[in-house]
Amino acid sequence: MNELKKNKPLSFEALLQELQGKSANENDPQQVTLEALFPASFLTKHSSFDSFQAFLAKGNFTARTLDEVRDIAGELLDRHVKRETDFENWQDMLDQANKEHSIA
């Protein structure tokens, strides 16, 4: 959760979604899903995985949103990216995914 969200009171709807395990960002049309940002075509091109969830699971990580991925300890995620993909670190992978997503 970013700092702005911590200081801003949640609406009843957002609180209900949080309690149900859903992020309020999931309903935001401007928020890109992990599946959209890292489609199977991207993952098979840059790794041996066909889904981002499989990539995360191999590293014993769990995340449903990009914010949750950002909460994963940086060095651990960087090592996993370097070991399992053709990228040097998470930021390189994210930058390329954003570039390819904006072209699509």
Phi and psi in degrees as a GROMACS rama.xvg file:
@    title "Ramachandran Plot"
@    xaxis  label "Phi"
@    yaxis  label "Psi"
@TYPE xy
-79.3037  168.716  ASN-2
-61.401  -37.2414  GLU-3
-63.1249  -40.1195  LEU-4
-67.4231  -32.9158  LYS-5
-66.2319  -35.743  LYS-6
-89.2833  -15.6235  ASN-7
-94.5615  128.502  LYS-8
-63.858  141.542  PRO-9
-81.3789  143.237  LEU-10
-72.8633  165.026  SER-11
-58.7165  -41.8511  PHE-12
-61.9312  -45.5872  GLU-13
-65.0769  -40.965  ALA-14
-63.3631  -43.1907  LEU-15
-60.5035  -43.4667  LEU-16
-63.1065  -41.7727  GLN-17
-61.6616  -43.7525  GLU-18
-66.1967  -29.6027  LEU-19
-85.8745  2.24879  GLN-20
83.0323  20.9949  GLY-21
-113.381  141.406  LYS-22
-84.1348  142.47  SER-23
-62.167  -27.1562  ALA-24
-68.0285  -20.0201  ASN-25
-62.8838  -25.8391  GLU-26
-92.8885  -3.92037  ASN-27
-82.7415  116.53  ASP-28
-64.6463  -20.0924  PRO-29
-80.3848  -17.6238  GLN-30
-81.3561  123.129  GLN-31
-84.322  132.529  VAL-32
-76.7045  158.971  THR-33
-60.156  -38.0858  LEU-34
-65.9476  -34.9272  GLU-35
-75.0963  -37.9886  ALA-36
-75.1572  -34.132  LEU-37
-123.428  68.9928  PHE-38
-67.9092  166.791  PRO-39
-55.3779  -38.2052  ALA-40
-62.0959  -39.2537  SER-41
-66.3966  -46.9276  PHE-42
-67.7095  -40.8012  LEU-43
-69.6507  -26.6431  THR-44
-72.2112  -35.1482  LYS-45
-112.319  -1.88897  HIS-46
-157.28  -173.896  SER-47
-98.3668  11.9856  SER-48
-102.568  155.18  PHE-49
-114.21  2.7471  ASP-50
-149.545  151.214  SER-51
-67.7347  -33.4877  PHE-52
-64.6247  -38.0845  GLN-53
-65.7445  -39.9802  ALA-54
-59.6607  -47.6097  PHE-55
-64.2554  -43.3335  LEU-56
-60.1408  -38.2451  ALA-57
-60.094  -31.274  LYS-58
-92.7153  7.48832  GLY-59
60.6381  35.5306  ASN-60
-108.49  150.909  PHE-61
-131.284  135.25  THR-62
-163.01  141.864  ALA-63
-110.652  -16.4292  ARG-64
-132.685  164.266  THR-65
-63.0646  -36.6335  LEU-66
-60.5205  -39.6939  ASP-67
-68.0458  -35.974  GLU-68
-63.9715  -41.7265  VAL-69
-63.1827  -24.5706  ARG-70
-77.6006  -14.1006  ASP-71
-69.1314  139.089  ILE-72
-52.6652  125.865  ALA-73
-53.4858  -50.5954  GLY-74
-64.5036  -39.0145  GLU-75
-64.0722  -44.424  LEU-76
-68.17  -40.8623  LEU-77
-58.983  -43.9248  ASP-78
-64.3133  -40.2068  ARG-79
-64.1592  -44.2819  HIS-80
-61.1843  -46.6558  VAL-81
-62.9932  -38.5382  LYS-82
-74.3986  -35.975  ARG-83
-106.44  -7.33785  GLU-84
-132.461  -179.406  THR-85
-94.3576  18.0486  ASP-86
-101.439  154.672  PHE-87
-78.9758  -30.4507  GLU-88
-160.717  174.891  ASN-89
-60.8952  -43.3757  TRP-90
-60.877  -41.5178  GLN-91
-61.7425  -42.0491  ASP-92
-65.5359  -44.6219  MET-93
-64.3671  -43.0041  LEU-94
-60.9167  -43.6679  ASP-95
-66.3841  -41.3624  GLN-96
-61.802  -43.2335  ALA-97
-63.3852  -40.278  ASN-98
-62.7931  -47.9507  LYS-99
-68.5501  -34.0475  GLU-100
-68.1815  -38.2878  HIS-101
-71.5581  -24.0833  SER-102
-76.4944  -35.8611  ILE-103
